[in-house]
Amino acid sequence: MSKKLFLPILFLLLLQSRWLAGQEPFHSARPVWPAGCDTSMNLTAGFRAVFESGGTERTVLRLAASSMYRFYVNGAFAGHGPSRGPHGWRRVDEWDITRLLAPGENTLALEVTGYNINSYYLLDQPAFLQAEVVSEGRVLASTAGAGVNFEAAVLPQRVRSVQRYSFQRAFSEVYRLSPDFSAWRTDSRARFDRAELALSTPKKLLPCRTALPCFELRQPVSLRSTGRFEVGPRPDSLWVDRALTQVGPQIKGFPRSELEDSSFVLMQYVRTIANNALDKPYCPDSSTALRANSFAIFDLGVNLTGFPAVRLSCREATELFFTFDELLTDGDVDFKRLGCVNLVHWRLEPGQYELEAAEPYTMKYLKVMVMQGEAEITGVSLREYANPEASRARFASSDNRLDRLFEAARQTFRQNAVDLFTDCPSRERAGWLCDSYFTARAAQSLCGNSSVEKAFLENFILPDSFSMLPAGMLPMCYPADNRNGSYIPNWAMWFVLELEEYLARSGDRALVEAARPKVTALLDRLGRYRNRDGLLEKLDSWVFVEWSEANDYVQDVNYPTNMLYAAALDAAARLYDLPACAEQAVKVRQVIRKQSYDGTFFVDNAVRVKGVLKPTRNRTETCQDYAFYLGTATPESYPELWKLLVSQFGPQREKSGAWPEVSLSRPFIGNQLRLDILANQGRVAQALEECRDYLLYMADRTGTLWEMQDQRASCNHGFASHCAHFLLRDILGLRRVDTVHKRVTLRLSDPGIEWCEGSLPTPDGEISAAWIKRGGRIEYRVQLPAGYSLSVENNSGLEIRPQF
């Protein structure tokens, strides 16, 4: 057997037969679920084990579950998951619970919700829990195994027949609670209607790979406003999401006629009649009294992702809502701005409560509303759900605007890189390709490792095939169940580009070899669309270039897509020693230059008229960005076009009105490509100025970076965290950090600021750098881990000198 075949097969066999760490993940636990309920939609089961512990021995909880879980130890929140894996596999989370245990009797309680619907967020697969508590090699409790057995009950508190949260995610949250709703978590005498458990089919298991999430409790910085509202009259039109109107074979859920709760409709009848601005610093010890038809809006200070929570008491039956958003619309929270059901609905009997959402949501503003009854509100908070390693890097400069950009990029990253790279932590929480290409760079700079990227890529590599997709094609986002069969062929090509960068970041040749069959199958699939000129023509499904007019010109031959195709061929050639792919890439670029360049710009597309392919006059800035970023054009080969792009394009063109016939680029992804092009060509000062123009207003408004140039969509999008990588790479100057070969290149520029300092982590220790302009020169210093070498490049036009 050849080495090329042996490595991917060995990789898969290791995963299938043995735990990669050299041991089985579970000592004895087996997967279980309440009998007959494993495919029920939106059903929550409670699992409880009461066991004895010495209180000091290291004790871990290992578990795999579907669809979502959270757990408590002796009543204290302890974790949420699972880490997501691909179809046919389940990841095993391991939680160290030692610090939460007491000598003697301890209670571990899990809430597991089986959604059993297709989404871009969690897979549509039967519900189960496989869990065990292990201390010093001894199983203290498990599901259908050694030690104390977990007992289970179907929990009635969460209303099942409700609207989905969004087309891309599972169900919204609606609850009917009495004050003792959570007593079962700590009191073995509390009501707990035990259900018969049935064994589930054995699961193929994967390690979690990523660091376990950060659950830091954040409180509001201010009570923004209080006010009153009324219900009615009916609005001119009601928003009803496609996730409800199109329930059927492609979108699972409850039909509108079967809903037990229609709060998403009711809230559209609500009209604010008084909104009194307070901007009062939030005091956790103070209380806010809310009567019927009143509300309070709390400002978290920055856009965050996690589980909103509140303590309250009510003397009568009360109906309460959380509504939330990333920004205010006309001074108020619009729960449907993002096309989601951004609310949690609670119906409460009289009593005292500690309420916390079960799913993570994204918000800067939390609006607590009482529809009926009354409530005394205290302890408003948000329990974060974020990457715990993103705080390792540092950046500071003489321009605090850059510092604000860096922190906004860090915030954006940490919320979009928990168990995999997501596009946004709000509407979708989906693992999109292309977004990941940029987020992965930020991961290396901020966290110093590729653990999240490894898990992300592994999810695409492991499945034998993808349901609903043609053979050879990769999903546009994954893990996901996209039943309409839609895919983005461009995103599959970005996968190849990212794979090459992953190898350089990690040195993980085994995973790259495991991906070989996927890459070769993809190239074979794309090859079916090659025309006589060697270009891809009439690609199927969703051909996506960018969120701009560039997407209007994708047929019959789209030149930016073919520029990407050439880059993917080159990457595959380098990854797998495929010289024929490299030769093909050369030919594709030659044809693009001949057909697409009109003497001034590259045009976006050509259409076939009576059998003849004719380039159009459709021209976009994004097409030019693709050309220079992906190697079809260089400043040397197209000097006049380069001069135009540098001098007359960019963030100010919308105001200047230059070249109105050339459509503007947008943040995803043209503007991102442009910044990289400028920096790669040594125009760092211009790239920095444009970066501020593109992004600073976002950072100052939400503390995160957005999907689009305005507030129509997500205000927290993973790809935009690339800004942190740009600042460390091009402004601080750590241009190349090769942890595989232990080499660092410092490239010093003159970006128009006086000084800069910072650091980034590596598996071998911290790399730090600093520079300052003094007397017409730049003085610098660099500290490296042992065994690393340094080379220095001067891109500043000034004298540079090491500082001792």
C-alpha positions in Angstrom: 0.0 0.0 0.0 1.3 3.5 -0.9 2.1 6.0 1.8 -0.5 8.4 0.2 -3.3 5.8 0.9 -1.9 4.5 4.1 -1.9 7.7 6.1 -5.5 8.7 5.7 -6.7 5.1 6.3 -4.5 4.9 9.5 -5.9 8.2 10.7 -9.5 7.0 10.3 -8.8 3.6 11.8 -7.3 5.2 14.9 -10.4 7.3 15.4 -12.7 4.4 14.8 -11.0 1.8 16.9 -9.2 3.5 19.8 -9.2 6.8 21.6 -6.4 8.9 20.2 -5.0 9.5 23.6 -4.4 5.7 23.9 -7.4 4.8 26.0 -11.2 4.3 25.6 -13.1 7.5 26.5 -15.6 5.7 28.8 -14.8 3.0 31.4 -18.3 1.5 31.4 -21.0 4.1 30.5 -23.4 3.4 27.7 -25.8 5.8 25.8 -29.3 6.0 27.1 -32.5 8.0 26.7 -36.1 7.9 28.1 -37.7 4.9 26.3 -39.6 5.8 23.1 -38.6 9.5 23.2 -35.3 9.6 21.4 -36.8 11.2 18.2 -39.3 13.4 19.9 -38.9 17.1 19.0 -37.8 19.6 21.7 -37.9 17.2 24.6 -35.8 17.9 27.7 -34.8 15.1 30.1 -33.3 15.5 33.5 -30.5 13.1 34.6 -29.4 12.8 38.2 -26.8 10.8 40.1 -26.2 11.0 43.9 -22.8 9.6 44.7 -20.2 9.6 47.5 -16.9 11.4 47.1 -13.9 12.1 49.3 -14.1 15.7 48.1 -10.3 16.1 47.3 -9.5 13.4 44.7 -9.4 14.6 41.1 -12.9 13.7 39.7 -14.0 14.2 36.1 -17.3 14.0 34.3 -17.1 12.6 30.8 -20.1 12.8 28.6 -21.3 12.8 25.0 -24.9 13.9 24.3 -27.4 15.0 21.7 -28.6 17.6 21.2 -27.7 20.1 24.0 -26.8 19.7 27.7 -26.0 21.8 30.7 -25.1 20.4 34.1 -25.0 21.3 37.8 -22.9 19.9 40.7 -24.6 20.4 44.1 -26.8 23.0 42.5 -24.0 25.1 41.0 -23.9 25.6 37.2 -20.9 23.7 35.9 -21.0 23.4 32.1 -22.7 23.4 28.8 -22.2 21.5 25.6 -21.6 19.4 23.6 -18.6 20.0 21.5 -19.9 19.3 18.0 -18.8 16.5 15.7 -19.8 15.3 12.3 -22.5 12.8 11.3 -21.8 9.4 12.6 -19.5 10.7 15.4 -19.9 12.2 18.8 -17.4 14.3 20.7 -16.7 13.5 24.4 -16.4 16.5 26.7 -14.4 16.0 29.9 -15.0 18.3 32.8 -12.9 18.4 36.0 -15.5 18.8 38.8 -13.2 18.3 41.7 -13.5 21.8 43.1 -17.3 21.6 43.2 -17.4 18.4 45.3 -17.8 18.1 49.0 -16.8 15.2 51.3 -19.7 12.8 51.4 -22.8 12.9 49.3 -22.8 14.9 46.1 -25.5 15.4 43.5 -24.8 15.8 39.7 -27.7 16.9 37.6 -27.9 17.2 33.8 -30.5 18.8 31.6 -30.4 17.4 28.1 -32.6 18.6 25.3 -33.1 16.5 22.2 -34.2 18.9 19.4 -34.5 16.4 16.6 -34.8 19.0 13.9 -32.4 19.9 11.1 -30.4 23.1 11.5 -27.1 24.7 10.7 -26.2 24.6 14.4 -26.9 21.1 15.7 -27.3 17.9 13.8 -30.7 16.2 13.5 -29.9 12.9 15.3 -31.6 10.9 18.0 -31.3 12.2 21.5 -29.0 10.4 24.0 -26.7 10.8 27.0 -23.6 8.8 27.7 -22.0 10.0 30.9 -19.8 8.8 33.8 -18.1 10.3 36.8 -14.6 8.9 37.4 -12.3 9.5 40.3 -8.8 8.1 40.4 -9.8 5.4 37.9 -12.9 4.4 39.8 -16.4 5.0 38.3 -18.6 6.7 40.8 -21.7 7.1 38.6 -22.6 6.3 35.0 -25.4 5.8 32.5 -26.1 2.1 32.3 -22.6 1.2 33.6 -20.6 0.9 36.9 -21.1 2.9 40.0 -24.4 4.7 40.8 -26.7 4.7 37.9 -28.1 8.0 36.6 -31.9 8.2 37.0 -33.9 10.3 34.6 -37.2 12.1 34.1 -38.8 13.9 31.3 -38.9 17.6 32.5 -42.2 19.3 31.8 -41.1 22.9 32.4 -40.0 23.7 28.9 -42.9 24.1 26.5 -42.2 21.9 23.5 -44.5 23.0 20.7 -43.0 26.4 20.0 -41.5 28.5 17.1 -37.9 27.8 16.0 -35.5 30.5 17.1 -34.3 30.9 13.5 -34.1 29.0 10.3 -30.5 28.1 11.2 -31.0 27.1 14.8 -33.3 25.0 16.9 -36.3 25.9 19.0 -36.9 29.1 21.0 -37.3 28.9 24.7 -40.6 29.0 26.5 -41.1 27.9 30.1 -43.9 27.3 32.6 -42.4 27.3 36.1 -43.2 26.9 39.7 -40.8 28.0 42.4 -39.6 24.4 42.9 -38.8 23.7 39.3 -35.1 23.2 39.9 -35.3 21.4 43.3 -34.6 18.0 41.7 -31.1 19.2 41.0 -30.2 19.2 44.7 -32.9 17.5 46.7 -33.4 13.8 46.2 -36.8 14.1 47.9 -38.1 16.6 45.4 -40.6 15.5 42.8 -38.8 13.6 40.0 -41.1 11.4 37.9 -38.6 8.8 36.9 -38.7 7.6 33.4 -37.7 4.2 32.1 -34.4 4.4 30.3 -33.6 2.6 27.1 -30.2 1.8 25.7 -29.3 3.7 22.5 -27.1 2.4 19.7 -23.4 2.6 20.4 -21.7 5.8 19.3 -18.4 6.4 17.5 -16.6 8.8 19.7 -14.1 11.6 19.1 -12.1 13.8 21.6 -13.3 17.3 22.3 -9.9 18.7 21.2 -10.7 22.3 22.2 -10.3 24.0 25.5 -13.5 24.0 27.5 -15.6 27.2 27.3 -15.3 30.2 29.5 -18.4 30.8 31.7 -17.5 34.1 33.3 -20.5 35.9 34.8 -20.9 39.4 33.4 -23.3 42.0 34.8 -24.7 45.1 33.1 -22.8 48.3 33.2 -26.0 50.3 33.4 -29.7 50.3 33.6 -30.3 52.0 30.3 -34.0 52.9 30.6 -37.3 51.9 32.1 -40.7 52.3 30.5 -44.1 51.1 29.8 -45.8 49.4 26.8 -49.3 48.5 25.6 -50.5 45.5 23.6 -52.3 46.3 20.4 -53.6 47.2 18.0 -52.5 44.7 15.3 -49.5 45.9 13.3 -49.8 46.5 9.6 -47.9 43.3 8.9 -46.7 40.5 11.0 -43.2 39.0 10.7 -43.3 35.2 10.5 -40.0 33.6 9.8 -39.6 31.0 7.1 -38.6 28.5 9.8 -42.4 28.5 10.6 -44.0 29.2 7.3 -42.0 26.5 5.5 -42.3 23.7 8.0 -42.2 20.4 6.1 -39.7 18.0 4.6 -36.9 20.6 4.3 -37.5 22.5 7.6 -38.6 20.4 10.5 -40.6 21.9 13.3 -44.0 22.4 14.7 -46.7 23.7 12.3 -48.2 27.0 13.3 -51.5 25.2 14.0 -49.8 23.1 16.7 -48.0 25.8 18.6 -48.6 25.9 22.4 -47.1 29.4 22.5 -47.2 32.2 19.9 -45.2 34.8 21.9 -43.3 35.8 18.8 -46.6 37.0 17.4 -47.8 38.5 20.6 -44.6 40.6 20.9 -45.3 42.2 17.6 -48.5 43.7 19.1 -46.4 45.4 21.8 -45.9 49.1 21.4 -43.7 51.2 23.7 -45.6 54.2 25.1 -42.9 55.5 27.5 -39.1 54.9 27.4 -37.3 56.9 30.1 -33.6 57.1 29.6 -31.6 56.6 32.8 -28.1 55.4 31.9 -27.8 54.7 35.6 -24.8 52.6 36.7 -25.9 49.1 37.5 -25.8 48.0 41.1 -26.3 44.3 41.6 -27.7 44.8 45.1 -30.4 47.1 43.9 -33.8 45.9 42.7 -36.0 47.0 39.8 -39.7 46.7 40.4 -41.7 45.8 37.2 -45.4 45.8 37.1 -47.7 44.6 34.3 -46.8 46.2 30.9 -43.5 47.6 32.1 -39.9 47.0 31.2 -36.3 47.7 32.0 -33.4 47.7 29.5 -30.0 46.8 30.7 -26.7 47.6 28.9 -24.0 45.0 29.1 -21.4 47.5 27.8 -20.2 45.3 25.0 -21.8 42.8 22.7 -21.5 39.4 24.4 -22.6 35.8 23.9 -24.0 33.6 26.7 -26.9 32.8 28.9 -29.0 35.8 30.2 -30.1 35.3 33.7 -32.0 37.1 36.5 -33.1 36.6 40.1 -36.6 37.7 40.9 -39.6 37.4 43.2 -43.2 37.7 42.2 -46.3 37.8 44.5 -48.7 36.7 41.8 -48.7 34.7 38.7 -46.4 36.6 36.3 -45.6 36.5 32.6 -42.1 37.7 31.9 -40.0 38.0 28.8 -36.3 38.5 28.0 -35.9 40.3 24.7 -32.4 41.2 23.5 -30.3 42.5 20.6 -26.8 43.6 19.7 -27.8 47.2 19.4 -30.8 49.5 20.0 -33.2 50.5 17.3 -34.7 53.9 17.9 -33.6 53.6 21.6 -35.4 50.2 22.0 -34.8 46.5 21.6 -36.2 45.1 18.3 -36.3 41.3 19.0 -36.7 40.5 15.3 -34.1 42.8 13.8 -31.8 39.9 13.0 -34.5 37.6 11.6 -34.5 35.6 14.8 -36.9 35.1 17.7 -34.7 37.0 20.1 -36.8 36.4 23.2 -37.2 33.9 26.1 -40.7 33.6 27.6 -41.4 32.6 31.2 -44.8 32.0 32.8 -44.2 31.9 36.6 -46.3 31.0 39.6 -45.9 33.2 42.7 -42.5 32.7 44.4 -38.8 33.3 44.1 -36.7 32.3 41.0 -33.3 32.2 39.6 -33.9 32.1 35.8 -31.3 31.4 33.2 -31.6 30.7 29.5 -30.5 27.3 28.4 -29.1 28.3 25.0 -26.4 30.9 24.3 -27.6 34.2 22.7 -25.8 37.3 21.6 -26.7 40.8 23.0 -25.4 44.1 24.2 -28.9 45.0 25.5 -31.2 42.9 27.5 -34.8 44.0 27.9 -36.8 42.4 30.8 -40.5 42.8 30.3 -43.5 41.9 32.5 -46.6 41.3 30.5 -48.8 40.3 33.4 -48.4 40.2 37.1 -45.4 41.8 38.8 -41.8 41.1 39.6 -38.9 42.4 41.7 -35.8 42.1 39.6 -32.3 41.6 41.0 -29.1 40.0 39.9 -29.3 40.6 36.2 -26.3 38.9 34.5 -25.1 37.0 31.5 -23.0 33.8 31.8 -20.5 34.0 29.0 -20.0 31.2 26.5 -16.6 32.0 24.9 -13.2 30.7 24.0 -11.0 30.8 27.2 -7.7 31.1 25.4 -8.2 34.3 23.4 -6.8 36.5 26.2 -3.3 35.3 25.7 -2.2 37.8 23.1 -1.5 41.5 23.8 -1.5 44.6 21.7 -1.0 48.3 22.6 0.0 51.3 20.6 0.2 55.1 20.7 -3.1 55.2 18.9 -5.9 54.0 21.2 -8.2 53.6 18.3 -6.1 50.6 17.3 -6.3 49.2 20.8 -10.1 49.4 20.6 -10.0 47.6 17.2 -7.9 44.9 18.7 -10.2 44.3 21.6 -13.2 44.3 19.4 -11.5 41.7 17.2 -10.6 39.6 20.2 -14.2 39.8 21.5 -15.5 38.8 18.1 -13.1 35.9 18.0 -13.7 34.5 21.5 -17.5 34.3 20.9 -17.1 32.6 17.5 -14.4 30.0 18.3 -15.8 27.9 21.2 -15.9 24.3 19.8 -15.5 25.3 16.1 -15.3 28.4 14.0 -18.8 30.0 13.6 -20.0 32.7 11.3 -21.9 34.4 14.1 -22.7 33.4 17.6 -26.3 34.6 17.3 -28.5 33.8 14.3 -26.7 30.7 13.2 -23.8 29.5 15.3 -22.8 27.6 12.1 -19.4 26.4 11.0 -19.0 28.1 7.6 -16.1 27.6 5.3 -14.5 30.8 3.9 -15.3 32.6 7.2 -13.1 30.0 8.8 -10.1 30.8 6.5 -9.9 34.2 8.1 -10.9 33.2 11.7 -8.2 30.5 11.7 -5.5 33.1 11.3 -6.9 35.0 14.2 -6.9 31.8 16.3 -3.2 31.3 15.7 -2.4 34.8 16.7 -4.7 35.1 19.7 -4.5 31.5 21.1 -1.2 30.2 19.9 -2.6 26.9 18.7 -4.8 25.3 16.0 -7.0 23.2 18.3 -10.3 24.8 17.2 -9.3 24.7 13.6 -8.3 21.0 13.8 -11.7 20.1 15.2 -13.4 22.3 12.6 -11.5 20.7 9.6 -11.9 17.2 11.1 -15.6 17.6 11.0 -15.5 18.0 7.2 -13.0 15.2 6.7 -14.4 12.3 8.6 -17.8 11.6 7.0 -17.8 9.2 4.1 -20.3 11.3 2.3 -22.7 14.2 2.8 -26.4 13.6 2.5 -28.2 15.7 -0.1 -25.0 16.9 -1.8 -23.5 15.6 -5.1 -20.6 13.3 -4.8 -17.3 15.1 -4.2 -18.9 18.4 -3.0 -18.3 19.7 0.5 -21.0 21.4 2.6 -20.9 25.2 2.8 -21.3 24.9 6.6 -20.9 21.9 8.8 -21.9 20.1 11.0 -25.4 20.9 9.6 -28.4 19.2 8.0 -29.3 21.3 4.9 -32.1 19.3 3.4 -32.7 21.5 0.4 -29.3 20.3 -1.0 -27.9 23.8 -1.3 -24.1 24.3 -1.3 -21.5 26.9 -2.2 -18.9 25.5 -4.6 -16.7 28.5 -3.8 -16.6 27.7 -0.1 -15.3 24.2 -0.9 -12.4 25.8 -2.8 -11.6 28.0 0.2 -11.4 24.8 2.2 -8.4 23.8 0.1 -6.7 27.2 0.7 -7.3 26.9 4.4 -6.0 23.4 4.5 -2.7 24.5 3.1 -2.4 27.3 5.7 -3.4 24.9 8.5 -0.5 22.6 7.6 1.9 25.6 7.8 0.4 26.6 11.2 0.3 23.2 12.7 2.6 20.8 10.9 -0.3 18.3 11.1 0.5 16.2 8.0 -1.7 13.3 9.2 -4.9 15.4 9.1 -3.9 16.9 5.7 -3.4 13.4 4.3 -6.7 12.3 5.7 -8.2 15.2 3.7 -6.7 14.0 0.5 -9.7 12.0 -0.7 -12.0 14.9 -0.1 -9.7 17.3 -2.0 -9.3 15.0 -5.0 -13.0 14.2 -5.1 -13.8 17.9 -5.0 -11.4 18.7 -7.9 -13.0 15.8 -9.8 -16.4 17.3 -9.2 -15.4 20.8 -10.3 -13.7 19.3 -13.3 -17.1 18.4 -14.7 -17.9 22.1 -15.1 -14.8 22.9 -17.1 -15.5 24.3 -20.5 -13.3 24.1 -23.6 -11.2 27.0 -22.3 -10.6 25.2 -19.0 -12.8 27.6 -17.0 -15.6 26.6 -14.6 -18.9 27.4 -16.4 -22.5 27.2 -15.1 -21.7 26.0 -11.6 -24.7 24.6 -9.8 -26.3 25.7 -6.6 -25.3 28.9 -4.8 -22.3 30.5 -6.5 -21.1 33.1 -3.9 -18.5 35.7 -4.3 -19.4 38.4 -1.8 -22.3 40.2 -0.1 -22.4 42.8 -2.9 -23.4 43.3 -6.5 -20.6 40.8 -7.3 -23.1 38.1 -6.5 -25.4 39.3 -9.4 -22.8 38.3 -12.0 -22.0 34.7 -11.2 -23.2 33.1 -14.5 -22.3 31.7 -17.0 -18.6 32.0 -16.3 -17.7 33.9 -13.2 -14.1 35.2 -13.3 -13.6 35.7 -9.5 -14.8 32.1 -9.0 -12.2 30.9 -11.6 -9.5 33.0 -9.9 -10.3 31.1 -6.7 -10.3 27.8 -8.7 -6.8 28.5 -9.9 -5.6 29.2 -6.3 -7.3 26.0 -5.1 -5.6 24.0 -7.8 -2.2 25.5 -6.8 -2.8 24.8 -3.2 -3.7 21.2 -3.9 -0.6 20.8 -6.1 1.6 22.0 -3.3 -0.2 19.9 -0.6 -0.2 16.6 -2.5 2.5 16.9 -5.1 0.1 17.2 -8.1 2.0 18.9 -10.9 -0.9 18.5 -13.3 -3.0 20.7 -11.0 -0.3 23.4 -11.0 -0.2 23.3 -14.8 -3.9 23.6 -14.9 -3.8 26.6 -12.6 -1.4 28.4 -14.9 -3.7 27.8 -17.9 -6.8 29.0 -16.0 -5.1 32.3 -15.1 -3.9 32.8 -18.6 -7.4 32.4 -20.0 -8.9 34.7 -17.3 -6.4 37.5 -18.2 -7.2 37.1 -21.9 -11.0 37.0 -21.5 -11.7 39.1 -18.4 -9.3 42.1 -18.6 -10.9 44.9 -20.6 -7.9 47.2 -20.7 -8.9 49.0 -17.5 -10.5 46.4 -15.2 -11.2 42.7 -14.9 -14.9 42.1 -15.7 -16.9 39.8 -13.5 -18.5 37.4 -15.9 -19.1 36.1 -19.4 -22.4 34.8 -20.8 -22.9 32.3 -23.6 -24.9 33.7 -26.5 -25.8 31.2 -29.3 -22.9 29.0 -28.2 -20.3 31.8 -28.0 -18.9 33.0 -24.7 -19.0 36.8 -24.5 -17.5 38.8 -21.6 -19.9 41.4 -20.1 -19.2 44.9 -19.0 -20.1 44.0 -15.4 -17.3 45.3 -13.2 -16.9 45.2 -9.5 -14.3 46.2 -7.0 -14.5 42.8 -5.6 -13.4 41.2 -8.8 -10.2 43.3 -8.7 -9.7 42.3 -5.1 -9.9 38.6 -6.1 -7.5 39.1 -9.0 -4.7 40.6 -6.8 -5.3 38.5 -3.8 -5.4 35.1 -5.6 -2.5 35.7 -7.9 -4.2 36.4 -11.2 -2.8 39.9 -11.2 0.2 41.6 -9.5 1.2 45.2 -9.3 4.0 44.5 -11.7 1.8 42.8 -14.3 -1.0 45.3 -14.1 0.6 48.5 -13.0 -2.1 50.9 -14.2 -4.9 48.9 -12.5 -2.9 48.7 -9.4 -2.4 52.4 -9.3 -6.1 53.0 -9.7 -7.0 50.5 -6.9 -4.5 52.1 -4.5 -5.3 55.7 -5.2 -9.1 55.8 -6.1 -10.6 52.7 -4.4 -11.2 51.7 -0.8 -13.5 53.1 2.0 -13.7 56.7 0.7 -14.9 55.8 -2.8 -18.6 55.8 -1.7 -18.1 59.5 -0.8 -15.8 60.5 -3.6 -18.0 58.9 -6.3 -15.0 57.7 -8.3 -15.7 55.0 -10.8 -19.5 54.7 -10.1 -19.9 52.0 -12.8 -17.6 49.7 -10.7 -19.7 48.3 -7.8 -18.4 48.7 -4.3 -16.8 45.9 -2.3 -18.3 45.0 1.1 -16.8 43.7 4.4 -17.4 40.0 3.5 -15.1 39.5 1.8 -13.8 42.2 -0.6 -12.8 44.7 2.0 -11.0 42.0 3.9 -9.1 40.9 0.8 -8.1 44.5 0.1 -6.6 45.1 3.5 -4.5 42.0 3.1 -3.4 42.9 -0.5 -2.2 46.4 0.7 -0.3 44.9 3.7 1.2 42.1 1.6 2.5 44.8 -0.8 4.1 46.8 2.0 1.5 49.6 2.0 0.9 49.1 5.7 0.1 52.8 6.6 -2.7 52.8 4.0 -4.0 49.5 5.1 -4.1 50.7 8.7 -6.0 53.9 7.7 -8.5 52.0 5.7 -8.9 49.4 8.5 -9.9 52.2 10.8 -12.4 53.5 8.2 -13.9 50.1 7.6 -14.2 48.9 11.2 -13.7 51.5 13.9 -17.4 52.7 14.0 -18.4 49.0 14.5 -16.0 48.6 17.4 -17.1 51.8 19.1 -20.8 50.9 18.8 -20.9 47.3 19.8 -17.4 46.3 20.9 -17.5 43.7 18.1 -17.0 43.6 14.3 -19.9 43.1 11.9 -21.0 41.0 9.0 -21.9 43.9 6.8 -21.2 47.6 6.6 -24.5 48.5 8.3 -26.6 47.0 11.1 -28.9 44.9 8.9 -27.2 41.7 9.9 -25.0 40.2 12.5 -22.9 42.7 14.5 -20.5 39.9 15.6 -19.0 37.9 12.8 -16.1 35.5 13.1 -14.2 36.4 9.9 -13.8 40.0 11.0 -11.6 38.9 14.0 -8.9 38.7 11.3 -8.3 42.4 12.3 -6.4 41.1 15.4 -4.1 39.1 13.2 -3.5 42.1 10.9 -2.6 44.3 13.8 -0.1 41.8 15.3 1.3 40.8 11.9 1.6 44.2 10.2 1.4 46.9 12.8 3.4 45.2 15.6 5.4 43.6 12.8 5.4 39.9 13.6 5.0 39.2 10.0 5.7 35.4 10.0 5.5 33.2 13.0 6.5 29.7 12.0 6.1 27.5 15.2 6.7 24.3 13.2 10.3 25.3 12.2 10.7 27.8 15.0 11.3 30.8 12.8 10.1 34.4 13.3 10.2 37.3 10.8 9.9 40.8 12.1 8.9 43.2 9.4 9.1 46.8 10.5 6.9 49.4 8.8 6.0 53.0 9.4 2.2 52.8 9.8 1.9 56.4 11.0 1.9 55.8 14.8 4.7 56.5 17.3 5.1 53.1 19.1 3.6 49.7 19.3 4.1 46.7 21.6 2.5 43.3 22.1 2.9 39.6 22.2 1.4 36.4 21.0 1.5 32.9 22.4 3.1 29.8 20.9 3.2 26.1 22.1 6.8 26.9 23.1 6.2 30.1 25.0 5.5 33.8 24.4 6.8 35.9 21.5 6.9 39.6 22.4 7.9 42.6 20.3 8.0 46.3 20.7 9.1 49.3 18.6 9.3 53.0 19.0 10.2 55.9 16.6 13.0 58.1 17.9 14.9 60.8 16.0 14.0 59.5 12.5 14.7 55.9 13.2 12.8 52.9 14.6 14.2 51.1 17.6 12.9 47.6 18.3 13.3 44.6 20.6 12.0 41.1 20.3 11.9 38.2 22.8 11.6 34.6 21.6 11.2 31.2 23.2 14.3 29.1 23.4 15.3 27.6 20.1 13.6 30.2 17.9 15.5 32.2 15.2 14.7 35.8 14.1 15.1 37.6 10.8 14.3 41.3 10.5 13.0 43.1 7.4 12.9 46.9 6.9 9.7 48.1 5.2 9.7 51.5 6.9 11.9 53.7 4.8 13.7 54.6 8.0 16.8 53.4 9.8 16.0 50.5 12.1 18.1 49.6 15.1 17.8 46.9 17.8 17.1 48.3 21.3 19.1 46.7 24.1 
